[in-house]
Amino acid sequence: MKKSLLLVFGLVIADQVAKYFLESTRNTGAAFGILKGYNLLLIIVSVIALGFFIYYFNKNKLACSLVVAGIIGNLVDRVLLGGVRDFIDLRIWPVFNLADAYCVAGIGLLIIGMIRK
């Protein structure tokens, strides 16, 4: 458990440092720009999702660590800045950040684990 918490902490720090130095856009919505201007709703949904993944943390520590770090990284932005700072622009996909990538990777690992069972 201690290693997982250190991983979450390290990932959140990496996300926040990268956002500080590399921010190119501020997204007040969710993925693909949906729900723009609904920051409070997105904060509430994030807190609920965070609780869910913390509750199920022991089922898949690596996957849940990634998702929890991603949620926390973007939640910090939403609460303190009113929107998420994005900086990774692949030109063929909407701009995103490390926290988004953590969530996608974690959910991907959870899906792979479910398929294997």
N, CA, C and O atoms as a GROMACS GRO file, in nm:
protein
  468
    1MET      N    1   0.082  -0.119   0.000
    1MET     CA    2   0.000   0.000   0.000
    1MET      C    3   0.087   0.126   0.000
    1MET      O    4   0.055   0.224  -0.067
    2LYS      N    5   0.197   0.122   0.075
    2LYS     CA    6   0.285   0.238   0.083
    2LYS      C    7   0.343   0.273  -0.053
    2LYS      O    8   0.352   0.390  -0.089
    3LYS      N    9   0.382   0.170  -0.130
    3LYS     CA   10   0.436   0.193  -0.264
    3LYS      C   11   0.331   0.256  -0.356
    3LYS      O   12   0.363   0.343  -0.436
    4SER      N   13   0.208   0.210  -0.344
    4SER     CA   14   0.100   0.264  -0.426
    4SER      C   15   0.074   0.411  -0.394
    4SER      O   16   0.052   0.492  -0.484
    5LEU      N   17   0.077   0.445  -0.266
    5LEU     CA   18   0.057   0.585  -0.227
    5LEU      C   19   0.171   0.672  -0.276
    5LEU      O   20   0.149   0.785  -0.320
    6LEU      N   21   0.293   0.621  -0.269
    6LEU     CA   22   0.407   0.696  -0.322
    6LEU      C   23   0.395   0.714  -0.473
    6LEU      O   24   0.429   0.820  -0.526
    7LEU      N   25   0.347   0.611  -0.541
    7LEU     CA   26   0.326   0.621  -0.686
    7LEU      C   27   0.223   0.730  -0.716
    7LEU      O   28   0.246   0.814  -0.803
    8VAL      N   29   0.111   0.728  -0.646
    8VAL     CA   30   0.007   0.830  -0.667
    8VAL      C   31   0.065   0.969  -0.642
    8VAL      O   32   0.047   1.059  -0.724
    9PHE      N   33   0.134   0.986  -0.532
    9PHE     CA   34   0.193   1.115  -0.498
    9PHE      C   35   0.291   1.161  -0.606
    9PHE      O   36   0.286   1.276  -0.650
   10GLY      N   37   0.379   1.071  -0.648
   10GLY     CA   38   0.476   1.106  -0.752
   10GLY      C   39   0.412   1.142  -0.883
   10GLY      O   40   0.455   1.237  -0.950
   11LEU      N   41   0.308   1.068  -0.922
   11LEU     CA   42   0.239   1.098  -1.048
   11LEU      C   43   0.167   1.231  -1.042
   11LEU      O   44   0.168   1.306  -1.140
   12VAL      N   45   0.105   1.262  -0.929
   12VAL     CA   46   0.036   1.390  -0.916
   12VAL      C   47   0.137   1.505  -0.922
   12VAL      O   48   0.112   1.606  -0.988
   13ILE      N   49   0.250   1.490  -0.855
   13ILE     CA   50   0.355   1.593  -0.859
   13ILE      C   51   0.405   1.611  -1.002
   13ILE      O   52   0.419   1.724  -1.049
   14ALA      N   53   0.432   1.500  -1.072
   14ALA     CA   54   0.479   1.509  -1.212
   14ALA      C   55   0.377   1.581  -1.299
   14ALA      O   56   0.414   1.665  -1.382
   15ASP      N   57   0.249   1.549  -1.281
   15ASP     CA   58   0.143   1.613  -1.357
   15ASP      C   59   0.139   1.763  -1.329
   15ASP      O   60   0.133   1.843  -1.423
   16GLN      N   61   0.143   1.801  -1.204
   16GLN     CA   62   0.134   1.942  -1.168
   16GLN      C   63   0.256   2.022  -1.215
   16GLN      O   64   0.242   2.135  -1.261
   17VAL      N   65   0.374   1.964  -1.204
   17VAL     CA   66   0.495   2.032  -1.252
   17VAL      C   67   0.490   2.050  -1.403
   17VAL      O   68   0.520   2.158  -1.455
   18ALA      N   69   0.451   1.944  -1.474
   18ALA     CA   70   0.441   1.954  -1.620
   18ALA      C   71   0.339   2.060  -1.660
   18ALA      O   72   0.363   2.138  -1.751
   19LYS      N   73   0.226   2.062  -1.593
   19LYS     CA   74   0.123   2.162  -1.623
   19LYS      C   75   0.173   2.303  -1.597
   19LYS      O   76   0.143   2.395  -1.672
   20TYR      N   77   0.249   2.320  -1.490
   20TYR     CA   78   0.302   2.453  -1.455
   20TYR      C   79   0.392   2.507  -1.567
   20TYR      O   80   0.382   2.624  -1.604
   21PHE      N   81   0.478   2.421  -1.619
   21PHE     CA   82   0.575   2.465  -1.718
   21PHE      C   83   0.524   2.459  -1.862
   21PHE      O   84   0.574   2.533  -1.947
   22LEU      N   85   0.428   2.374  -1.891
   22LEU     CA   86   0.392   2.347  -2.030
   22LEU      C   87   0.249   2.384  -2.070
   22LEU      O   88   0.211   2.361  -2.185
   23GLU      N   89   0.170   2.440  -1.981
   23GLU     CA   90   0.029   2.467  -2.013
   23GLU      C   91   0.014   2.542  -2.145
   23GLU      O   92   0.080   2.642  -2.169
   24SER      N   93  -0.073   2.489  -2.230
   24SER     CA   94  -0.102   2.558  -2.355
   24SER      C   95  -0.249   2.596  -2.366
   24SER      O   96  -0.283   2.693  -2.434
   25THR      N   97  -0.335   2.522  -2.300
   25THR     CA   98  -0.478   2.556  -2.301
   25THR      C   99  -0.538   2.530  -2.165
   25THR      O  100  -0.485   2.453  -2.085
   26ARG      N  101  -0.650   2.596  -2.138
   26ARG     CA  102  -0.725   2.574  -2.015
   26ARG      C  103  -0.862   2.522  -2.055
   26ARG      O  104  -0.934   2.587  -2.130
   27ASN      N  105  -0.897   2.403  -2.007
   27ASN     CA  106  -1.022   2.339  -2.042
   27ASN      C  107  -1.117   2.346  -1.923
   27ASN      O  108  -1.090   2.289  -1.817
   28THR      N  109  -1.229   2.415  -1.941
   28THR     CA  110  -1.328   2.424  -1.834
   28THR      C  111  -1.433   2.315  -1.845
   28THR      O  112  -1.526   2.310  -1.765
   29GLY      N  113  -1.417   2.228  -1.944
   29GLY     CA  114  -1.511   2.118  -1.962
   29GLY      C  115  -1.445   1.985  -1.932
   29GLY      O  116  -1.345   1.977  -1.860
   30ALA      N  117  -1.504   1.880  -1.988
   30ALA     CA  118  -1.452   1.744  -1.971
   30ALA      C  119  -1.385   1.702  -2.102
   30ALA      O  120  -1.347   1.786  -2.183
   31ALA      N  121  -1.373   1.572  -2.123
   31ALA     CA  122  -1.309   1.519  -2.244
   31ALA      C  123  -1.374   1.575  -2.369
   31ALA      O  124  -1.496   1.589  -2.376
   32PHE      N  125  -1.291   1.606  -2.466
   32PHE     CA  126  -1.337   1.659  -2.596
   32PHE      C  127  -1.412   1.791  -2.581
   32PHE      O  128  -1.487   1.830  -2.671
   33GLY      N  129  -1.392   1.860  -2.469
   33GLY     CA  130  -1.455   1.990  -2.450
   33GLY      C  131  -1.603   1.987  -2.413
   33GLY      O  132  -1.668   2.092  -2.411
   34ILE      N  133  -1.657   1.869  -2.384
   34ILE     CA  134  -1.799   1.863  -2.347
   34ILE      C  135  -1.817   1.920  -2.206
   34ILE      O  136  -1.723   1.924  -2.128
   35LEU      N  137  -1.935   1.964  -2.176
   35LEU     CA  138  -1.973   2.020  -2.046
   35LEU      C  139  -1.891   2.145  -2.008
   35LEU      O  140  -1.862   2.166  -1.890
   36LYS      N  141  -1.855   2.226  -2.106
   36LYS     CA  142  -1.783   2.350  -2.076
   36LYS      C  143  -1.866   2.437  -1.983
   36LYS      O  144  -1.986   2.456  -2.004
   37GLY      N  145  -1.800   2.490  -1.881
   37GLY     CA  146  -1.868   2.577  -1.787
   37GLY      C  147  -1.937   2.505  -1.672
   37GLY      O  148  -1.998   2.570  -1.587
   38TYR      N  149  -1.929   2.374  -1.668
   38TYR     CA  150  -1.991   2.296  -1.561
   38TYR      C  151  -1.885   2.246  -1.463
   38TYR      O  152  -1.883   2.128  -1.428
   39ASN      N  153  -1.799   2.336  -1.420
   39ASN     CA  154  -1.687   2.299  -1.334
   39ASN      C  155  -1.733   2.236  -1.203
   39ASN      O  156  -1.676   2.136  -1.159
   40LEU      N  157  -1.835   2.293  -1.140
   40LEU     CA  158  -1.882   2.238  -1.012
   40LEU      C  159  -1.934   2.096  -1.030
   40LEU      O  160  -1.904   2.009  -0.948
   41LEU      N  161  -2.010   2.071  -1.135
   41LEU     CA  162  -2.058   1.935  -1.163
   41LEU      C  163  -1.940   1.840  -1.185
   41LEU      O  164  -1.941   1.728  -1.134
   42LEU      N  165  -1.841   1.885  -1.259
   42LEU     CA  166  -1.724   1.800  -1.285
   42LEU      C  167  -1.643   1.774  -1.158
   42LEU      O  168  -1.585   1.667  -1.143
   43ILE      N  169  -1.639   1.870  -1.067
   43ILE     CA  170  -1.573   1.850  -0.938
   43ILE      C  171  -1.648   1.743  -0.859
   43ILE      O  172  -1.587   1.653  -0.802
   44ILE      N  173  -1.779   1.753  -0.855
   44ILE     CA  174  -1.861   1.655  -0.781
   44ILE      C  175  -1.843   1.515  -0.839
   44ILE      O  176  -1.824   1.419  -0.765
   45VAL      N  177  -1.850   1.504  -0.971
   45VAL     CA  178  -1.831   1.374  -1.036
   45VAL      C  179  -1.691   1.320  -1.008
   45VAL      O  180  -1.675   1.200  -0.985
   46SER      N  181  -1.591   1.406  -1.009
   46SER     CA  182  -1.453   1.365  -0.980
   46SER      C  183  -1.439   1.311  -0.838
   46SER      O  184  -1.372   1.210  -0.816
   47VAL      N  185  -1.501   1.378  -0.743
   47VAL     CA  186  -1.494   1.333  -0.603
   47VAL      C  187  -1.562   1.197  -0.588
   47VAL      O  188  -1.511   1.110  -0.518
   48ILE      N  189  -1.675   1.180  -0.652
   48ILE     CA  190  -1.745   1.050  -0.647
   48ILE      C  191  -1.659   0.941  -0.710
   48ILE      O  192  -1.643   0.833  -0.653
   49ALA      N  193  -1.603   0.969  -0.826
   49ALA     CA  194  -1.516   0.871  -0.894
   49ALA      C  195  -1.394   0.841  -0.809
   49ALA      O  196  -1.352   0.725  -0.801
   50LEU      N  197  -1.337   0.942  -0.747
   50LEU     CA  198  -1.221   0.922  -0.660
   50LEU      C  199  -1.256   0.827  -0.546
   50LEU      O  200  -1.179   0.736  -0.514
   51GLY      N  201  -1.371   0.849  -0.484
   51GLY     CA  202  -1.416   0.760  -0.376
   51GLY      C  203  -1.432   0.617  -0.424
   51GLY      O  204  -1.394   0.523  -0.355
   52PHE      N  205  -1.489   0.600  -0.542
   52PHE     CA  206  -1.508   0.467  -0.600
   52PHE      C  207  -1.374   0.395  -0.619
   52PHE      O  208  -1.359   0.280  -0.578
   53PHE      N  209  -1.276   0.463  -0.679
   53PHE     CA  210  -1.148   0.398  -0.707
   53PHE      C  211  -1.067   0.376  -0.580
   53PHE      O  212  -0.990   0.280  -0.574
   54ILE      N  213  -1.082   0.461  -0.481
   54ILE     CA  214  -1.014   0.438  -0.353
   54ILE      C  215  -1.077   0.316  -0.284
   54ILE      O  216  -1.005   0.235  -0.225
   55TYR      N  217  -1.208   0.303  -0.291
   55TYR     CA  218  -1.278   0.189  -0.230
   55TYR      C  219  -1.232   0.057  -0.291
   55TYR      O  220  -1.212  -0.041  -0.219
   56TYR      N  221  -1.214   0.055  -0.423
   56TYR     CA  222  -1.174  -0.067  -0.493
   56TYR      C  223  -1.023  -0.078  -0.515
   56TYR      O  224  -0.977  -0.160  -0.595
   57PHE      N  225  -0.948   0.004  -0.445
   57PHE     CA  226  -0.804   0.015  -0.465
   57PHE      C  227  -0.731  -0.119  -0.458
   57PHE      O  228  -0.643  -0.146  -0.540
   58ASN      N  229  -0.765  -0.202  -0.363
   58ASN     CA  230  -0.693  -0.328  -0.342
   58ASN      C  231  -0.719  -0.433  -0.450
   58ASN      O  232  -0.647  -0.533  -0.457
   59LYS      N  233  -0.819  -0.412  -0.534
   59LYS     CA  234  -0.848  -0.508  -0.641
   59LYS      C  235  -0.742  -0.504  -0.751
   59LYS      O  236  -0.709  -0.608  -0.809
   60ASN      N  237  -0.690  -0.386  -0.780
   60ASN     CA  238  -0.586  -0.370  -0.881
   60ASN      C  239  -0.511  -0.241  -0.847
   60ASN      O  240  -0.547  -0.134  -0.895
   61LYS      N  241  -0.408  -0.254  -0.766
   61LYS     CA  242  -0.340  -0.136  -0.712
   61LYS      C  243  -0.277  -0.048  -0.819
   61LYS      O  244  -0.287   0.074  -0.812
   62LEU      N  245  -0.212  -0.108  -0.918
   62LEU     CA  246  -0.147  -0.027  -1.022
   62LEU      C  247  -0.250   0.051  -1.102
   62LEU      O  248  -0.236   0.172  -1.120
   63ALA      N  249  -0.352  -0.017  -1.150
   63ALA     CA  250  -0.455   0.050  -1.230
   63ALA      C  251  -0.525   0.159  -1.149
   63ALA      O  252  -0.543   0.271  -1.198
   64CYS      N  253  -0.563   0.127  -1.027
   64CYS     CA  254  -0.631   0.226  -0.944
   64CYS      C  255  -0.538   0.340  -0.905
   64CYS      O  256  -0.584   0.454  -0.892
   65SER      N  257  -0.411   0.313  -0.886
   65SER     CA  258  -0.314   0.420  -0.857
   65SER      C  259  -0.309   0.519  -0.972
   65SER      O  260  -0.307   0.641  -0.950
   66LEU      N  261  -0.306   0.468  -1.093
   66LEU     CA  262  -0.304   0.556  -1.210
   66LEU      C  263  -0.430   0.641  -1.218
   66LEU      O  264  -0.423   0.762  -1.239
   67VAL      N  265  -0.545   0.578  -1.202
   67VAL     CA  266  -0.672   0.651  -1.211
   67VAL      C  267  -0.684   0.753  -1.098
   67VAL      O  268  -0.724   0.867  -1.122
   68VAL      N  269  -0.650   0.714  -0.977
   68VAL     CA  270  -0.658   0.805  -0.862
   68VAL      C  271  -0.565   0.925  -0.884
   68VAL      O  272  -0.604   1.039  -0.857
   69ALA      N  273  -0.443   0.900  -0.931
   69ALA     CA  274  -0.350   1.010  -0.958
   69ALA      C  275  -0.405   1.103  -1.065
   69ALA      O  276  -0.393   1.225  -1.053
   70GLY      N  277  -0.465   1.046  -1.168
   70GLY     CA  278  -0.523   1.128  -1.273
   70GLY      C  279  -0.639   1.213  -1.224
   70GLY      O  280  -0.649   1.331  -1.257
   71ILE      N  281  -0.725   1.153  -1.145
   71ILE     CA  282  -0.839   1.227  -1.092
   71ILE      C  283  -0.790   1.340  -1.001
   71ILE      O  284  -0.837   1.453  -1.011
   72ILE      N  285  -0.696   1.309  -0.912
   72ILE     CA  286  -0.645   1.411  -0.821
   72ILE      C  287  -0.576   1.523  -0.899
   72ILE      O  288  -0.596   1.641  -0.870
   73GLY      N  289  -0.494   1.486  -0.998
   73GLY     CA  290  -0.424   1.588  -1.076
   73GLY      C  291  -0.518   1.687  -1.142
   73GLY      O  292  -0.494   1.807  -1.138
   74ASN      N  293  -0.626   1.637  -1.201
   74ASN     CA  294  -0.722   1.727  -1.265
   74ASN      C  295  -0.814   1.795  -1.164
   74ASN      O  296  -0.860   1.907  -1.187
   75LEU      N  297  -0.841   1.728  -1.053
   75LEU     CA  298  -0.925   1.787  -0.949
   75LEU      C  299  -0.856   1.909  -0.886
   75LEU      O  300  -0.920   2.009  -0.857
   76VAL      N  301  -0.726   1.899  -0.865
   76VAL     CA  302  -0.649   2.013  -0.814
   76VAL      C  303  -0.668   2.134  -0.906
   76VAL      O  304  -0.695   2.245  -0.859
   77ASP      N  305  -0.655   2.112  -1.036
   77ASP     CA  306  -0.674   2.221  -1.132
   77ASP      C  307  -0.816   2.278  -1.126
   77ASP      O  308  -0.835   2.399  -1.122
   78ARG      N  309  -0.914   2.189  -1.124
   78ARG     CA  310  -1.054   2.235  -1.124
   78ARG      C  311  -1.085   2.319  -1.001
   78ARG      O  312  -1.151   2.423  -1.010
   79VAL      N  313  -1.038   2.273  -0.885
   79VAL     CA  314  -1.068   2.343  -0.759
   79VAL      C  315  -0.990   2.474  -0.749
   79VAL      O  316  -1.047   2.577  -0.713
   80LEU      N  317  -0.862   2.472  -0.781
   80LEU     CA  318  -0.778   2.590  -0.763
   80LEU      C  319  -0.782   2.689  -0.880
   80LEU      O  320  -0.767   2.809  -0.860
   81LEU      N  321  -0.804   2.638  -1.001
   81LEU     CA  322  -0.793   2.724  -1.119
   81LEU      C  323  -0.921   2.736  -1.201
   81LEU      O  324  -0.927   2.816  -1.294
   82GLY      N  325  -1.022   2.659  -1.167
   82GLY     CA  326  -1.148   2.667  -1.239
   82GLY      C  327  -1.150   2.593  -1.371
   82GLY      O  328  -1.246   2.605  -1.447
   83GLY      N  329  -1.047   2.517  -1.400
   83GLY     CA  330  -1.038   2.439  -1.523
   83GLY      C  331  -0.909   2.361  -1.526
   83GLY      O  332  -0.819   2.384  -1.445
   84VAL      N  333  -0.900   2.270  -1.619
   84VAL     CA  334  -0.784   2.180  -1.629
   84VAL      C  335  -0.683   2.237  -1.729
   84VAL      O  336  -0.720   2.283  -1.837
   85ARG      N  337  -0.556   2.233  -1.691
   85ARG     CA  338  -0.450   2.279  -1.779
   85ARG      C  339  -0.405   2.164  -1.870
   85ARG      O  340  -0.368   2.057  -1.822
   86ASP      N  341  -0.410   2.186  -1.999
   86ASP     CA  342  -0.370   2.086  -2.097
   86ASP      C  343  -0.247   2.134  -2.173
   86ASP      O  344  -0.225   2.254  -2.188
   87PHE      N  345  -0.167   2.038  -2.221
   87PHE     CA  346  -0.046   2.077  -2.293
   87PHE      C  347   0.003   1.976  -2.396
   87PHE      O  348   0.091   2.009  -2.475
   88ILE      N  349  -0.050   1.856  -2.398
   88ILE     CA  350  -0.005   1.756  -2.495
   88ILE      C  351  -0.095   1.766  -2.618
   88ILE      O  352  -0.214   1.735  -2.611
   89ASP      N  353  -0.037   1.809  -2.729
   89ASP     CA  354  -0.114   1.830  -2.852
   89ASP      C  355  -0.057   1.742  -2.963
   89ASP      O  356   0.049   1.770  -3.018
   90LEU      N  357  -0.128   1.635  -2.994
   90LEU     CA  358  -0.086   1.541  -3.098
   90LEU      C  359  -0.142   1.580  -3.235
   90LEU      O  360  -0.119   1.510  -3.334
   91ARG      N  361  -0.215   1.687  -3.240
   91ARG     CA  362  -0.277   1.741  -3.363
   91ARG      C  363  -0.391   1.655  -3.418
   91ARG      O  364  -0.477   1.706  -3.489
   92ILE      N  365  -0.393   1.527  -3.387
   92ILE     CA  366  -0.500   1.439  -3.436
   92ILE      C  367  -0.598   1.404  -3.324
   92ILE      O  368  -0.691   1.325  -3.344
   93TRP      N  369  -0.577   1.463  -3.208
   93TRP     CA  370  -0.657   1.434  -3.089
   93TRP      C  371  -0.670   1.563  -3.010
   93TRP      O  372  -0.580   1.647  -3.017
   94PRO      N  373  -0.776   1.582  -2.935
   94PRO     CA  374  -0.784   1.704  -2.852
   94PRO      C  375  -0.666   1.712  -2.754
   94PRO      O  376  -0.612   1.610  -2.712
   95VAL      N  377  -0.629   1.833  -2.719
   95VAL     CA  378  -0.519   1.857  -2.627
   95VAL      C  379  -0.553   1.794  -2.492
   95VAL      O  380  -0.667   1.802  -2.446
   96PHE      N  381  -0.453   1.731  -2.429
   96PHE     CA  382  -0.474   1.666  -2.300
   96PHE      C  383  -0.352   1.684  -2.211
   96PHE      O  384  -0.262   1.760  -2.246
   97ASN      N  385  -0.348   1.617  -2.097
   97ASN     CA  386  -0.238   1.631  -2.001
   97ASN      C  387  -0.200   1.495  -1.944
   97ASN      O  388  -0.261   1.393  -1.977
   98LEU      N  389  -0.100   1.494  -1.856
   98LEU     CA  390  -0.055   1.368  -1.797
   98LEU      C  391  -0.165   1.302  -1.714
   98LEU      O  392  -0.180   1.180  -1.718
   99ALA      N  393  -0.242   1.381  -1.640
   99ALA     CA  394  -0.349   1.323  -1.558
   99ALA      C  395  -0.450   1.248  -1.644
   99ALA      O  396  -0.497   1.140  -1.607
  100ASP      N  397  -0.482   1.306  -1.760
  100ASP     CA  398  -0.573   1.237  -1.853
  100ASP      C  399  -0.511   1.105  -1.899
  100ASP      O  400  -0.580   1.003  -1.906
  101ALA      N  401  -0.382   1.108  -1.930
  101ALA     CA  402  -0.313   0.986  -1.976
  101ALA      C  403  -0.310   0.881  -1.865
  101ALA      O  404  -0.326   0.762  -1.892
  102TYR      N  405  -0.291   0.924  -1.741
  102TYR     CA  406  -0.294   0.830  -1.628
  102TYR      C  407  -0.429   0.760  -1.621
  102TYR      O  408  -0.436   0.638  -1.605
  103CYS      N  409  -0.537   0.838  -1.632
  103CYS     CA  410  -0.672   0.781  -1.624
  103CYS      C  411  -0.696   0.680  -1.736
  103CYS      O  412  -0.749   0.572  -1.712
  104VAL      N  413  -0.658   0.716  -1.857
  104VAL     CA  414  -0.678   0.625  -1.971
  104VAL      C  415  -0.598   0.497  -1.952
  104VAL      O  416  -0.650   0.388  -1.975
  105ALA      N  417  -0.472   0.509  -1.909
  105ALA     CA  418  -0.389   0.390  -1.886
  105ALA      C  419  -0.447   0.304  -1.775
  105ALA      O  420  -0.453   0.182  -1.789
  106GLY      N  421  -0.490   0.366  -1.666
  106GLY     CA  422  -0.547   0.290  -1.555
  106GLY      C  423  -0.675   0.219  -1.593
  106GLY      O  424  -0.693   0.102  -1.559
  107ILE      N  425  -0.764   0.288  -1.662
  107ILE     CA  426  -0.889   0.225  -1.707
  107ILE      C  427  -0.858   0.112  -1.805
  107ILE      O  428  -0.922   0.007  -1.802
  108GLY      N  429  -0.761   0.135  -1.892
  108GLY     CA  430  -0.720   0.030  -1.986
  108GLY      C  431  -0.672  -0.094  -1.913
  108GLY      O  432  -0.708  -0.206  -1.951
  109LEU      N  433  -0.592  -0.077  -1.809
  109LEU     CA  434  -0.545  -0.191  -1.729
  109LEU      C  435  -0.661  -0.261  -1.660
  109LEU      O  436  -0.664  -0.384  -1.652
  110LEU      N  437  -0.757  -0.185  -1.610
  110LEU     CA  438  -0.874  -0.245  -1.545
  110LEU      C  439  -0.954  -0.327  -1.645
  110LEU      O  440  -0.999  -0.437  -1.613
  111ILE      N  441  -0.973  -0.275  -1.767
  111ILE     CA  442  -1.046  -0.348  -1.870
  111ILE      C  443  -0.974  -0.476  -1.908
  111ILE      O  444  -1.036  -0.581  -1.921
  112ILE      N  445  -0.843  -0.468  -1.925
  112ILE     CA  446  -0.763  -0.588  -1.958
  112ILE      C  447  -0.778  -0.691  -1.845
  112ILE      O  448  -0.794  -0.810  -1.872
  113GLY      N  449  -0.772  -0.645  -1.720
  113GLY     CA  450  -0.788  -0.738  -1.608
  113GLY      C  451  -0.925  -0.803  -1.606
  113GLY      O  452  -0.937  -0.921  -1.574
  114MET      N  453  -1.027  -0.728  -1.640
  114MET     CA  454  -1.163  -0.784  -1.643
  114MET      C  455  -1.178  -0.884  -1.756
  114MET      O  456  -1.244  -0.986  -1.738
  115ILE      N  457  -1.119  -0.857  -1.870
  115ILE     CA  458  -1.127  -0.949  -1.984
  115ILE      C  459  -1.056  -1.080  -1.952
  115ILE      O  460  -1.103  -1.187  -1.989
  116ARG      N  461  -0.944  -1.070  -1.885
  116ARG     CA  462  -0.867  -1.191  -1.851
  116ARG      C  463  -0.941  -1.280  -1.753
  116ARG      O  464  -0.924  -1.401  -1.754
  117LYS      N  465  -1.023  -1.221  -1.668
  117LYS     CA  466  -1.100  -1.302  -1.571
  117LYS      C  467  -1.213  -1.366  -1.643
  117LYS      O  468  -1.291  -1.439  -1.582
   0.00000   0.00000   0.00000
